[in-house]
Amino acid sequence: MAVPVAVIVGASRDPSKYGNISLRAHRDAGYRVIGVNPSGGKIEGLPVARSLDEVRDRPIQRVSLYVPPEVGVGLLDQIAQLQPREVWLNPGAASRVLLVRAQELGLPIVEGCSIVDVKLRPVRDG
């Protein structure tokens, strides 16, 4: 069986931010993790794409959003092209507009904390 791929949108270099905690949590839970951050490069030793267009891995199990809803709604068309099995809207990432657009695109939305889902309690460093 292939290693599941998790795309973390809003990946952060700051270890106290949930966009960084999520990278580590998914990695530790056995996912192949790809962060998305306009700076690119690597975070926590993991590859970081500058945009969703740079994500080449397939199939994608999960896209997890750590961006404000007004940013997230603008990414939904690109997320739909990735055909993920699930799209996690972490606390603060959802809005009515985003949910309506996601439904129109047929995206498999999960509202909740993807860190908790991988059985890790989100503890901030520092």
Buried (B, 14 or more C-beta within 10 A) or exposed (E): EEEBBBBBBBBBBEBEBBBBBBBBBBBEBEBBBBBBBEEBEEBBEBBBBEEBEEBEBEEBBBBBBBBEBEBBBEBBEBBBEBEBEBBBBBEEBBBEEBBEBBEEBEBEBBEEBBBEBBEBEBEEEE
